Amino acid sequence: MQNQEVERLIDSYADEYAAMLARWVSVPSIKGEPEDGAPFGRDVRRMLDMAMVDCETFGLLTHVYDGYACDATLGDESLETVAVLAHLDVVPVGDGWHYPPFGAQRMGDRVYGRGTGDDKGPAIAALFAMRAIREAGVPLKRAIRLILGCDEESGWADMDWYCDHAKMPDIGFSPDASFPLINTEKGMIHAMIRAKLSPEGLQVKRLAVGERLNVIPGEAEALVEGGHEIAERAMAYAVKTALPYEAEVTPEGVLLKAHGIPGHSAYPFECRNANGMLLLLLRELGAQGALKILADAYPMQHDGTALGIACRDELSGPLTCNMGILRVVDGELMATLDCRCPVSADLDALIGQIKAHLPGFLFDRISTTAPHHVPADSELVTALLDAWHEETGLPAIPQSTGGGTYAKVLKQGVAFGAGFPGDEDLAHQADEYVELPKMIKAAKIYANALLRLCAE
């Protein structure tokens, strides 16, 4: 980094960074019931207030937008502004943790907890980069605005509100993915579907899996009618498929369990969707009607082949599809679909194929998000990649993702860190963690990039 004082300051913040991360992670900022001034629940609002106090402590000019979002600005607000967009909300905890999800337990250089990597740790890294630039007294030709949202993991109502009540900068980045840089984000199709259960075949008495459509469930279970014969057939299917199923005979029926591998719906390649596993087992045991149709259309593939929507392009790679929620409620089967689609895909045509492969299903909600792409030769991409290369010496090649970040709300926005090449991807998974030295390195990369874009 050419500004050695900024680099020195960031190194000096290491202990303060760790302490702030522990405080932020200790707040379980999962979306809850709305209250006055807290549209996403009181814990999310508590996190928002904590973040604002920290930003003000660093001498930044702050604004809060009715509990939906907040921002903190370094520099003259009348100047052209570069945005850094991060989020304070987190997904539900899920299963399989070995560390307290909100304990911020430190083991060596690692800090474990929900939100450490997605997205509180990276947000704090960007905040400390801004602090260092301010304390070093760097003159700015552009202002820097850290925008912290509160509904990224659900419906982005925070960004809708923010864009209606504040002037959104044209360029910037979101520290909510991976380095070196992502300048292409796939389009999205989100759907909630339902259908009446059939009175024929295997009867499901209880089934409720998943809390978010963008999380690949790692565990799924269903209570079905039957006894030892059903349990034996289930275990025979486990042997035949070499998949981890369980079947327990109870006074209420047979409790079936499928053990998958959880993860983020945008990155299903090393995961195993427990809902898909469970549907296949139910079909094997004689499920008919909507259950069989859904099992046929959404087996354990994550590329949408059985739904007739498999496609790919060179710029953004293959389509992915996730069923995050599966429920039986009042005689109906309900599920969600989360498809991340190549830039060149026709989203309306894909929706038509999905409907054709799910006869009898009603689509209660269906929404689309257009793909997003920023040219590799733009000032933004060039500056950020140069900063990455200078700080790490590693290749600086832009990438694509199936993930969706706040970068999409900018005319020219990209995802920039904070995951490093080769890092374990634990977003939305158990035992999420960050490594403190890498977060300090990320802060230096962010400072370098912001200096290139904003320093006089």
C-alpha positions as a Markdown table, in Angstrom:
| # | Residue | x | y | z |
|---|---|---|---|---|
| 1 | Met | 0.0 | 0.0 | 0.0 |
| 2 | Gln | 1.4 | 3.4 | -1.0 |
| 3 | Asn | 0.0 | 5.0 | 2.2 |
| 4 | Gln | 2.1 | 3.4 | 4.9 |
| 5 | Glu | 0.3 | 5.3 | 7.7 |
| 6 | Val | -3.0 | 3.8 | 6.7 |
| 7 | Glu | -1.4 | 0.3 | 6.7 |
| 8 | Arg | 0.2 | 1.0 | 10.1 |
| 9 | Leu | -3.0 | 2.1 | 11.6 |
| 10 | Ile | -4.9 | -0.9 | 10.4 |
| 11 | Asp | -2.3 | -3.2 | 12.0 |
| 12 | Ser | -2.7 | -1.3 | 15.2 |
| 13 | Tyr | -6.4 | -2.0 | 15.3 |
| 14 | Ala | -6.2 | -5.8 | 15.4 |
| 15 | Asp | -7.3 | -6.2 | 19.1 |
| 16 | Glu | -10.0 | -3.6 | 18.7 |
| 17 | Tyr | -11.3 | -5.4 | 15.6 |
| 18 | Ala | -11.5 | -8.7 | 17.5 |
| 19 | Ala | -13.4 | -7.1 | 20.4 |
| 20 | Met | -15.9 | -5.3 | 18.0 |
| 21 | Leu | -16.5 | -8.5 | 16.1 |
| 22 | Ala | -17.2 | -10.4 | 19.4 |
| 23 | Arg | -19.8 | -7.7 | 20.4 |
| 24 | Trp | -21.5 | -7.7 | 17.0 |
| 25 | Val | -21.6 | -11.5 | 16.8 |
| 26 | Ser | -23.1 | -11.7 | 20.3 |
| 27 | Val | -26.3 | -10.0 | 18.9 |
| 28 | Pro | -28.6 | -12.7 | 17.4 |
| 29 | Ser | -29.8 | -10.4 | 14.6 |
| 30 | Ile | -32.1 | -12.9 | 13.0 |
| 31 | Lys | -35.2 | -11.4 | 11.4 |
| 32 | Gly | -38.0 | -11.4 | 13.9 |
| 33 | Glu | -41.5 | -9.9 | 14.5 |
| 34 | Pro | -41.8 | -6.3 | 13.5 |
| 35 | Glu | -42.2 | -3.6 | 16.1 |
| 36 | Asp | -42.3 | 0.2 | 16.0 |
| 37 | Gly | -38.9 | 1.4 | 14.8 |
| 38 | Ala | -37.8 | -2.2 | 14.4 |
| 39 | Pro | -39.3 | -3.6 | 11.1 |
| 40 | Phe | -37.2 | -6.7 | 11.3 |
| 41 | Gly | -37.5 | -7.3 | 15.0 |
| 42 | Arg | -35.9 | -6.0 | 18.2 |
| 43 | Asp | -32.6 | -8.0 | 17.9 |
| 44 | Val | -31.9 | -6.6 | 14.4 |
| 45 | Arg | -32.7 | -3.1 | 15.6 |
| 46 | Arg | -30.3 | -3.6 | 18.6 |
| 47 | Met | -27.6 | -4.6 | 16.1 |
| 48 | Leu | -28.3 | -1.6 | 14.0 |
| 49 | Asp | -28.0 | 0.7 | 17.0 |
| 50 | Met | -24.8 | -0.9 | 18.1 |
| 51 | Ala | -23.2 | -0.4 | 14.7 |
| 52 | Met | -24.2 | 3.2 | 14.6 |
| 53 | Val | -22.6 | 3.9 | 17.9 |
| 54 | Asp | -19.4 | 2.3 | 16.7 |
| 55 | Cys | -19.4 | 4.3 | 13.5 |
| 56 | Glu | -20.0 | 7.6 | 15.4 |
| 57 | Thr | -17.1 | 6.7 | 17.7 |
| 58 | Phe | -14.9 | 6.6 | 14.7 |
| 59 | Gly | -15.9 | 10.1 | 13.7 |
| 60 | Leu | -18.2 | 9.2 | 10.8 |
| 61 | Leu | -21.4 | 11.1 | 10.0 |
| 62 | Thr | -24.3 | 8.7 | 10.5 |
| 63 | His | -28.0 | 8.4 | 9.5 |
| 64 | Val | -30.6 | 5.9 | 10.5 |
| 65 | Tyr | -33.5 | 5.1 | 8.2 |
| 66 | Asp | -36.4 | 4.0 | 10.4 |
| 67 | Gly | -34.8 | 0.8 | 11.5 |
| 68 | Tyr | -34.5 | -0.5 | 7.9 |
| 69 | Ala | -30.8 | 0.5 | 7.3 |
| 70 | Cys | -28.2 | 3.0 | 8.4 |
| 71 | Asp | -25.2 | 4.7 | 6.8 |
| 72 | Ala | -21.9 | 6.2 | 7.9 |
| 73 | Thr | -20.0 | 8.7 | 5.7 |
| 74 | Leu | -16.4 | 9.8 | 5.5 |
| 75 | Gly | -15.9 | 13.0 | 3.6 |
| 76 | Asp | -18.0 | 15.7 | 2.3 |
| 77 | Glu | -21.5 | 14.4 | 1.6 |
| 78 | Ser | -21.9 | 16.8 | -1.3 |
| 79 | Leu | -19.1 | 15.0 | -3.2 |
| 80 | Glu | -19.6 | 12.1 | -5.6 |
| 81 | Thr | -19.7 | 9.0 | -3.3 |
| 82 | Val | -18.4 | 5.5 | -3.4 |
| 83 | Ala | -20.6 | 3.0 | -1.5 |
| 84 | Val | -19.6 | 0.0 | 0.6 |
| 85 | Leu | -22.7 | -2.1 | 1.2 |
| 86 | Ala | -22.9 | -4.7 | 3.9 |
| 87 | His | -25.6 | -6.3 | 6.1 |
| 88 | Leu | -26.2 | -6.8 | 9.8 |
| 89 | Asp | -28.8 | -9.5 | 9.7 |
| 90 | Val | -28.0 | -13.2 | 9.8 |
| 91 | Val | -29.7 | -16.4 | 8.8 |
| 92 | Pro | -31.1 | -18.8 | 11.6 |
| 93 | Val | -28.6 | -20.9 | 13.4 |
| 94 | Gly | -29.5 | -24.4 | 12.0 |
| 95 | Asp | -28.1 | -27.7 | 13.2 |
| 96 | Gly | -24.6 | -29.1 | 13.7 |
| 97 | Trp | -22.8 | -26.5 | 15.7 |
| 98 | His | -19.8 | -27.3 | 17.9 |
| 99 | Tyr | -19.4 | -23.8 | 19.2 |
| 100 | Pro | -22.0 | -21.3 | 20.6 |
| 101 | Pro | -23.5 | -19.7 | 17.5 |
| 102 | Phe | -23.6 | -16.3 | 19.2 |
| 103 | Gly | -20.7 | -16.8 | 21.6 |
| 104 | Ala | -17.9 | -15.4 | 19.3 |
| 105 | Gln | -15.7 | -18.1 | 20.7 |
| 106 | Arg | -12.0 | -17.6 | 19.8 |
| 107 | Met | -9.8 | -20.6 | 19.0 |
| 108 | Gly | -6.4 | -19.4 | 18.0 |
| 109 | Asp | -6.8 | -17.0 | 15.1 |
| 110 | Arg | -10.4 | -18.1 | 14.4 |
| 111 | Val | -13.6 | -16.5 | 15.8 |
| 112 | Tyr | -16.7 | -18.8 | 15.5 |
| 113 | Gly | -20.2 | -17.6 | 15.3 |
| 114 | Arg | -23.2 | -16.9 | 13.1 |
| 115 | Gly | -22.4 | -13.8 | 11.0 |
| 116 | Thr | -18.7 | -13.8 | 11.5 |
| 117 | Gly | -18.2 | -14.2 | 7.7 |
| 118 | Asp | -21.7 | -13.3 | 6.5 |
| 119 | Asp | -21.5 | -10.4 | 6.9 |
| 120 | Lys | -20.4 | -8.8 | 10.2 |
| 121 | Gly | -16.7 | -9.5 | 10.0 |
| 122 | Pro | -16.3 | -8.1 | 6.5 |
| 123 | Ala | -18.5 | -5.1 | 7.4 |
| 124 | Ile | -16.2 | -4.3 | 10.4 |
| 125 | Ala | -13.1 | -4.7 | 8.1 |
| 126 | Ala | -14.5 | -2.0 | 5.8 |
| 127 | Leu | -15.4 | 0.2 | 8.8 |
| 128 | Phe | -11.8 | 0.0 | 10.1 |
| 129 | Ala | -10.5 | 0.8 | 6.6 |
| 130 | Met | -12.5 | 4.0 | 6.7 |
| 131 | Arg | -11.3 | 4.7 | 10.2 |
| 132 | Ala | -7.7 | 4.4 | 9.1 |
| 133 | Ile | -8.2 | 6.7 | 6.1 |
| 134 | Arg | -9.8 | 9.3 | 8.4 |
| 135 | Glu | -7.1 | 9.1 | 11.1 |
| 136 | Ala | -4.3 | 9.3 | 8.6 |
| 137 | Gly | -5.8 | 12.6 | 7.3 |
| 138 | Val | -6.1 | 11.5 | 3.7 |
| 139 | Pro | -7.7 | 14.3 | 1.5 |
| 140 | Leu | -10.7 | 12.9 | -0.4 |
| 141 | Lys | -12.0 | 13.8 | -3.9 |
| 142 | Arg | -15.0 | 11.4 | -3.3 |
| 143 | Ala | -16.8 | 10.6 | -0.1 |
| 144 | Ile | -17.0 | 7.0 | 1.2 |
| 145 | Arg | -20.3 | 5.8 | 2.5 |
| 146 | Leu | -20.8 | 2.6 | 4.5 |
| 147 | Ile | -24.4 | 1.4 | 4.1 |
| 148 | Leu | -25.5 | -1.3 | 6.5 |
| 149 | Gly | -28.7 | -3.1 | 5.7 |
| 150 | Cys | -30.9 | -5.3 | 7.9 |
| 151 | Asp | -32.9 | -7.5 | 5.6 |
| 152 | Glu | -30.3 | -8.9 | 3.1 |
| 153 | Glu | -31.0 | -12.5 | 4.1 |
| 154 | Ser | -34.8 | -12.3 | 3.5 |
| 155 | Gly | -36.4 | -9.9 | 1.1 |
| 156 | Trp | -34.3 | -6.8 | 0.7 |
| 157 | Ala | -37.0 | -4.6 | 2.0 |
| 158 | Asp | -34.2 | -2.6 | 3.7 |
| 159 | Met | -32.7 | -1.6 | 0.3 |
| 160 | Asp | -36.1 | -0.7 | -1.1 |
| 161 | Trp | -36.6 | 1.6 | 1.8 |
| 162 | Tyr | -33.1 | 3.0 | 1.7 |
| 163 | Cys | -33.3 | 3.8 | -2.0 |
| 164 | Asp | -36.6 | 5.6 | -1.4 |
| 165 | His | -35.2 | 7.7 | 1.4 |
| 166 | Ala | -31.6 | 8.3 | 0.5 |
| 167 | Lys | -29.6 | 9.1 | -2.7 |
| 168 | Met | -27.9 | 5.9 | -3.7 |
| 169 | Pro | -24.4 | 6.3 | -5.0 |
| 170 | Asp | -23.7 | 5.0 | -8.5 |
| 171 | Ile | -20.6 | 2.9 | -7.8 |
| 172 | Gly | -19.2 | 0.8 | -5.0 |
| 173 | Phe | -18.8 | -2.7 | -3.7 |
| 174 | Ser | -20.2 | -5.2 | -1.2 |
| 175 | Pro | -17.8 | -7.1 | 1.0 |
| 176 | Asp | -20.2 | -10.1 | 1.1 |
| 177 | Ala | -18.6 | -12.7 | -1.2 |
| 178 | Ser | -15.0 | -13.5 | -2.1 |
| 179 | Phe | -11.8 | -12.1 | -3.5 |
| 180 | Pro | -10.4 | -11.3 | -5.9 |
| 181 | Leu | -13.7 | -9.7 | -7.2 |
| 182 | Ile | -17.1 | -10.7 | -8.6 |
| 183 | Asn | -18.4 | -8.6 | -11.3 |
| 184 | Thr | -21.2 | -10.9 | -12.6 |
| 185 | Glu | -24.1 | -12.1 | -10.5 |
| 186 | Lys | -26.7 | -14.5 | -11.8 |
| 187 | Gly | -30.3 | -13.8 | -12.2 |
| 188 | Met | -32.7 | -15.3 | -9.7 |
| 189 | Ile | -36.1 | -17.0 | -9.6 |
| 190 | His | -37.8 | -17.4 | -6.2 |
| 191 | Ala | -41.0 | -19.3 | -5.9 |
| 192 | Met | -43.4 | -20.6 | -3.2 |
| 193 | Ile | -45.5 | -23.5 | -4.4 |
| 194 | Arg | -48.2 | -25.7 | -2.9 |
| 195 | Ala | -50.5 | -28.6 | -3.8 |
| 196 | Lys | -53.1 | -30.8 | -2.2 |
| 197 | Leu | -51.8 | -34.1 | -0.8 |
| 198 | Ser | -53.1 | -37.3 | -2.4 |
| 199 | Pro | -55.3 | -39.6 | -0.3 |
| 200 | Glu | -53.6 | -42.5 | -2.1 |
| 201 | Gly | -50.3 | -44.1 | -1.2 |
| 202 | Leu | -48.0 | -43.3 | 1.7 |
| 203 | Gln | -49.5 | -40.8 | 4.1 |
| 204 | Val | -47.4 | -38.1 | 5.7 |
| 205 | Lys | -48.5 | -37.0 | 9.1 |
| 206 | Arg | -45.8 | -34.4 | 9.9 |
| 207 | Leu | -43.2 | -32.7 | 7.8 |
| 208 | Ala | -41.6 | -29.3 | 8.4 |
| 209 | Val | -38.1 | -28.7 | 7.1 |
| 210 | Gly | -36.2 | -25.4 | 6.6 |
| 211 | Glu | -36.5 | -21.8 | 7.6 |
| 212 | Arg | -35.0 | -19.9 | 4.6 |
| 213 | Leu | -35.3 | -20.5 | 0.9 |
| 214 | Asn | -31.6 | -19.6 | 0.4 |
| 215 | Val | -30.3 | -22.2 | 2.8 |
| 216 | Ile | -29.6 | -25.8 | 1.8 |
| 217 | Pro | -31.1 | -27.9 | 4.7 |
| 218 | Gly | -28.7 | -30.4 | 6.2 |
| 219 | Glu | -31.4 | -32.4 | 8.1 |
| 220 | Ala | -34.9 | -33.4 | 7.2 |
| 221 | Glu | -37.5 | -35.6 | 8.8 |
| 222 | Ala | -41.1 | -36.7 | 8.3 |
| 223 | Leu | -43.5 | -38.8 | 10.3 |
| 224 | Val | -45.4 | -41.2 | 8.1 |
| 225 | Glu | -48.1 | -43.8 | 8.7 |
| 226 | Gly | -46.9 | -47.4 | 9.0 |
| 227 | Gly | -44.8 | -49.7 | 11.2 |
| 228 | His | -41.9 | -52.1 | 11.0 |
| 229 | Glu | -42.4 | -52.9 | 7.3 |
| 230 | Ile | -42.1 | -49.3 | 6.3 |
| 231 | Ala | -39.0 | -48.8 | 8.5 |
| 232 | Glu | -37.4 | -51.9 | 7.0 |
| 233 | Arg | -38.0 | -50.7 | 3.4 |
| 234 | Ala | -36.6 | -47.3 | 4.3 |
| 235 | Met | -33.4 | -48.8 | 5.6 |
| 236 | Ala | -33.2 | -51.1 | 2.5 |
| 237 | Tyr | -33.3 | -47.9 | 0.4 |
| 238 | Ala | -30.5 | -46.4 | 2.5 |
| 239 | Val | -28.4 | -49.5 | 1.8 |
| 240 | Lys | -29.2 | -49.4 | -1.9 |
| 241 | Thr | -28.4 | -45.7 | -2.3 |
| 242 | Ala | -25.5 | -45.5 | 0.3 |
| 243 | Leu | -27.2 | -42.4 | 1.7 |
| 244 | Pro | -27.5 | -41.6 | 5.4 |
| 245 | Tyr | -31.2 | -42.2 | 6.3 |
| 246 | Glu | -32.8 | -43.3 | 9.6 |
| 247 | Ala | -36.1 | -44.9 | 10.3 |
| 248 | Glu | -37.6 | -45.2 | 13.8 |
| 249 | Val | -40.9 | -46.9 | 14.6 |
| 250 | Thr | -42.8 | -44.8 | 17.1 |
| 251 | Pro | -46.4 | -45.0 | 18.6 |
| 252 | Glu | -47.4 | -42.3 | 16.1 |
| 253 | Gly | -45.9 | -44.0 | 13.0 |
| 254 | Val | -42.5 | -44.2 | 11.4 |
| 255 | Leu | -40.1 | -41.2 | 11.8 |
| 256 | Leu | -37.9 | -40.9 | 8.8 |
| 257 | Lys | -34.7 | -38.8 | 8.8 |
| 258 | Ala | -32.4 | -37.7 | 6.0 |
| 259 | His | -28.9 | -36.4 | 6.8 |
| 260 | Gly | -27.6 | -34.0 | 4.1 |
| 261 | Ile | -24.8 | -31.5 | 3.9 |
| 262 | Pro | -26.0 | -27.9 | 4.6 |
| 263 | Gly | -24.8 | -24.8 | 2.8 |
| 264 | His | -25.8 | -21.7 | 0.9 |
| 265 | Ser | -28.2 | -22.2 | -2.0 |
| 266 | Ala | -25.9 | -20.3 | -4.4 |
| 267 | Tyr | -23.1 | -22.9 | -3.8 |
| 268 | Pro | -24.6 | -26.3 | -3.8 |
| 269 | Phe | -21.7 | -28.2 | -5.4 |
| 270 | Glu | -20.4 | -29.9 | -2.3 |
| 271 | Cys | -23.7 | -29.9 | -0.4 |
| 272 | Arg | -26.5 | -32.5 | -0.2 |
| 273 | Asn | -30.0 | -31.2 | 0.1 |
| 274 | Ala | -31.8 | -33.2 | 2.8 |
| 275 | Asn | -35.2 | -32.2 | 1.4 |
| 276 | Gly | -34.3 | -33.8 | -1.9 |
| 277 | Met | -33.2 | -36.9 | -0.1 |
| 278 | Leu | -36.4 | -37.1 | 1.9 |
| 279 | Leu | -38.6 | -36.7 | -1.2 |
| 280 | Leu | -36.8 | -39.6 | -2.9 |
| 281 | Leu | -37.3 | -41.8 | 0.2 |
| 282 | Leu | -41.0 | -40.9 | 0.4 |
| 283 | Arg | -41.4 | -41.7 | -3.3 |
| 284 | Glu | -39.7 | -45.1 | -2.8 |
| 285 | Leu | -42.1 | -45.9 | 0.1 |
| 286 | Gly | -45.1 | -45.3 | -2.1 |
| 287 | Ala | -45.9 | -41.5 | -1.9 |
| 288 | Gln | -48.3 | -40.5 | -4.6 |
| 289 | Gly | -49.7 | -37.2 | -6.0 |
| 290 | Ala | -47.9 | -34.0 | -5.2 |
| 291 | Leu | -45.2 | -35.7 | -3.2 |
| 292 | Lys | -44.3 | -37.9 | -6.1 |
| 293 | Ile | -44.5 | -35.1 | -8.6 |
| 294 | Leu | -42.1 | -33.0 | -6.5 |
| 295 | Ala | -39.8 | -35.9 | -6.0 |
| 296 | Asp | -39.7 | -36.5 | -9.7 |
| 297 | Ala | -39.1 | -32.8 | -10.5 |
| 298 | Tyr | -36.6 | -32.1 | -7.6 |
| 299 | Pro | -34.5 | -35.1 | -6.8 |
| 300 | Met | -31.0 | -34.7 | -5.5 |
| 301 | Gln | -29.8 | -32.8 | -8.6 |
| 302 | His | -28.9 | -29.1 | -8.0 |
| 303 | Asp | -28.8 | -28.1 | -11.7 |
| 304 | Gly | -32.5 | -28.2 | -12.5 |
| 305 | Thr | -32.3 | -31.0 | -15.0 |
| 306 | Ala | -35.5 | -32.8 | -13.8 |
| 307 | Leu | -37.3 | -29.4 | -13.9 |
| 308 | Gly | -36.3 | -28.9 | -17.5 |
| 309 | Ile | -34.3 | -25.8 | -16.7 |
| 310 | Ala | -30.7 | -26.9 | -16.8 |
| 311 | Cys | -28.6 | -24.4 | -18.7 |
| 312 | Arg | -25.3 | -22.5 | -18.5 |
| 313 | Asp | -23.2 | -19.9 | -20.2 |
| 314 | Glu | -19.5 | -19.1 | -20.4 |
| 315 | Leu | -19.8 | -15.8 | -18.5 |
| 316 | Ser | -21.6 | -17.1 | -15.4 |
| 317 | Gly | -21.6 | -20.9 | -15.4 |
| 318 | Pro | -24.5 | -23.3 | -14.7 |
| 319 | Leu | -28.0 | -22.7 | -13.3 |
| 320 | Thr | -28.4 | -24.0 | -9.7 |
| 321 | Cys | -31.7 | -24.8 | -7.9 |
| 322 | Asn | -32.4 | -25.3 | -4.2 |
| 323 | Met | -35.5 | -26.3 | -2.2 |
| 324 | Gly | -34.9 | -24.7 | 1.1 |
| 325 | Ile | -38.3 | -25.2 | 2.7 |
| 326 | Leu | -40.6 | -28.2 | 2.6 |
| 327 | Arg | -43.8 | -28.5 | 4.7 |
| 328 | Val | -47.0 | -30.4 | 5.1 |
| 329 | Val | -49.7 | -28.1 | 6.5 |
| 330 | Asp | -53.5 | -28.8 | 6.6 |
| 331 | Gly | -53.4 | -31.4 | 3.9 |
| 332 | Glu | -51.2 | -29.4 | 1.6 |
| 333 | Leu | -47.6 | -29.7 | 0.5 |
| 334 | Met | -45.7 | -26.5 | 0.4 |
| 335 | Ala | -42.1 | -25.9 | -0.9 |
| 336 | Thr | -39.8 | -23.1 | -2.0 |
| 337 | Leu | -37.5 | -23.0 | -5.0 |
| 338 | Asp | -34.5 | -20.8 | -5.3 |
| 339 | Cys | -32.9 | -20.8 | -8.8 |
| 340 | Arg | -29.7 | -18.9 | -9.7 |
| 341 | Cys | -29.7 | -18.5 | -13.4 |
| 342 | Pro | -27.0 | -17.7 | -16.0 |
| 343 | Val | -26.8 | -14.1 | -17.3 |
| 344 | Ser | -28.0 | -15.2 | -20.8 |
| 345 | Ala | -31.0 | -17.2 | -19.5 |
| 346 | Asp | -34.6 | -16.2 | -20.3 |
| 347 | Leu | -36.1 | -16.1 | -16.8 |
| 348 | Asp | -39.7 | -16.1 | -18.1 |
| 349 | Ala | -39.0 | -19.2 | -20.2 |
| 350 | Leu | -37.5 | -20.9 | -17.2 |
| 351 | Ile | -40.5 | -20.2 | -15.1 |
| 352 | Gly | -42.7 | -21.7 | -17.9 |
| 353 | Gln | -40.6 | -24.9 | -17.8 |
| 354 | Ile | -40.9 | -25.1 | -14.0 |
| 355 | Lys | -44.6 | -24.8 | -14.1 |
| 356 | Ala | -44.9 | -27.4 | -16.8 |
| 357 | His | -42.9 | -29.9 | -14.7 |
| 358 | Leu | -45.1 | -29.3 | -11.6 |
| 359 | Pro | -48.6 | -30.1 | -12.7 |
| 360 | Gly | -51.2 | -29.4 | -10.1 |
| 361 | Phe | -49.1 | -27.0 | -8.1 |
| 362 | Leu | -50.2 | -23.5 | -7.4 |
| 363 | Phe | -47.5 | -20.8 | -7.4 |
| 364 | Asp | -48.4 | -18.5 | -4.5 |
| 365 | Arg | -45.4 | -16.3 | -4.9 |
| 366 | Ile | -42.9 | -16.0 | -7.7 |
| 367 | Ser | -40.3 | -13.3 | -8.2 |
| 368 | Thr | -37.3 | -12.7 | -10.3 |
| 369 | Thr | -34.2 | -10.7 | -10.0 |
| 370 | Ala | -32.3 | -9.7 | -13.2 |
| 371 | Pro | -28.7 | -10.6 | -13.5 |
| 372 | His | -26.0 | -8.0 | -12.9 |
| 373 | His | -22.7 | -7.4 | -14.7 |
| 374 | Val | -20.0 | -4.7 | -14.5 |
| 375 | Pro | -17.5 | -4.6 | -17.4 |
| 376 | Ala | -14.0 | -5.8 | -16.4 |
| 377 | Asp | -12.4 | -2.7 | -17.9 |
| 378 | Ser | -14.4 | -0.2 | -15.8 |
| 379 | Glu | -12.7 | 2.2 | -13.4 |
| 380 | Leu | -14.3 | 0.4 | -10.4 |
| 381 | Val | -13.2 | -3.2 | -11.4 |
| 382 | Thr | -9.7 | -2.0 | -12.4 |
| 383 | Ala | -9.1 | -0.1 | -9.1 |
| 384 | Leu | -10.3 | -3.0 | -6.9 |
| 385 | Leu | -8.4 | -5.7 | -8.7 |
| 386 | Asp | -5.2 | -3.5 | -8.6 |
| 387 | Ala | -5.7 | -3.1 | -4.9 |
| 388 | Trp | -6.1 | -6.9 | -4.4 |
| 389 | His | -3.0 | -7.7 | -6.5 |
| 390 | Glu | -0.9 | -5.1 | -4.7 |
| 391 | Glu | -1.8 | -6.3 | -1.3 |
| 392 | Thr | -1.6 | -10.0 | -2.0 |
| 393 | Gly | 0.5 | -10.5 | -5.1 |
| 394 | Leu | -2.1 | -13.0 | -6.3 |
| 395 | Pro | -3.8 | -13.1 | -9.8 |
| 396 | Ala | -6.6 | -10.5 | -10.2 |
| 397 | Ile | -9.2 | -12.1 | -12.4 |
| 398 | Pro | -12.9 | -11.1 | -12.1 |
| 399 | Gln | -15.4 | -14.0 | -11.4 |
| 400 | Ser | -19.1 | -14.7 | -11.4 |
| 401 | Thr | -21.4 | -16.0 | -8.7 |
| 402 | Gly | -24.8 | -17.4 | -8.0 |
| 403 | Gly | -24.9 | -15.4 | -4.8 |
| 404 | Gly | -26.8 | -12.2 | -4.7 |
| 405 | Thr | -25.3 | -9.2 | -3.0 |
| 406 | Tyr | -26.2 | -5.6 | -2.4 |
| 407 | Ala | -24.0 | -4.7 | -5.4 |
| 408 | Lys | -27.0 | -5.2 | -7.5 |
| 409 | Val | -28.7 | -2.0 | -6.2 |
| 410 | Leu | -25.8 | 0.1 | -7.7 |
| 411 | Lys | -25.5 | 1.1 | -11.3 |
| 412 | Gln | -21.9 | -0.2 | -11.1 |
| 413 | Gly | -21.5 | -2.4 | -8.1 |
| 414 | Val | -19.4 | -5.5 | -7.5 |
| 415 | Ala | -18.8 | -8.0 | -4.7 |
| 416 | Phe | -15.3 | -7.7 | -3.3 |
| 417 | Gly | -14.2 | -10.1 | -0.6 |
| 418 | Ala | -13.9 | -10.9 | 2.1 |
| 419 | Gly | -13.4 | -14.7 | 1.5 |
| 420 | Phe | -9.9 | -15.5 | 0.3 |
| 421 | Pro | -9.1 | -18.1 | -2.4 |
| 422 | Gly | -9.1 | -21.6 | -0.8 |
| 423 | Asp | -11.1 | -20.5 | 2.2 |
| 424 | Glu | -13.7 | -22.9 | 3.5 |
| 425 | Asp | -17.1 | -21.6 | 2.5 |
| 426 | Leu | -19.3 | -21.6 | 5.7 |
| 427 | Ala | -21.9 | -19.0 | 4.9 |
| 428 | His | -25.2 | -20.2 | 6.3 |
| 429 | Gln | -23.5 | -23.3 | 7.7 |
| 430 | Ala | -22.7 | -24.6 | 11.2 |
| 431 | Asp | -19.5 | -23.5 | 12.8 |
| 432 | Glu | -19.2 | -20.4 | 10.6 |
| 433 | Tyr | -15.9 | -18.6 | 11.4 |
| 434 | Val | -13.4 | -16.0 | 10.2 |
| 435 | Glu | -9.6 | -15.9 | 10.7 |
| 436 | Leu | -8.6 | -12.6 | 12.3 |
| 437 | Pro | -5.3 | -12.1 | 10.3 |
| 438 | Lys | -7.3 | -12.5 | 7.1 |
| 439 | Met | -9.8 | -9.9 | 8.2 |
| 440 | Ile | -7.0 | -7.4 | 9.0 |
| 441 | Lys | -5.7 | -8.2 | 5.5 |
| 442 | Ala | -9.1 | -7.6 | 4.1 |
| 443 | Ala | -9.3 | -4.2 | 5.8 |
| 444 | Lys | -6.0 | -3.3 | 4.1 |
| 445 | Ile | -7.3 | -4.4 | 0.7 |
| 446 | Tyr | -10.4 | -2.3 | 1.3 |
| 447 | Ala | -8.4 | 0.7 | 2.3 |
| 448 | Asn | -6.1 | 0.4 | -0.7 |
| 449 | Ala | -9.1 | 0.2 | -3.0 |
| 450 | Leu | -10.9 | 3.1 | -1.4 |
| 451 | Leu | -7.8 | 5.2 | -1.7 |
| 452 | Arg | -7.5 | 4.5 | -5.4 |
| 453 | Leu | -11.1 | 5.5 | -5.9 |
| 454 | Cys | -11.4 | 8.4 | -3.5 |
| 455 | Ala | -8.1 | 9.9 | -2.5 |
| 456 | Glu | -7.0 | 13.2 | -4.0 |
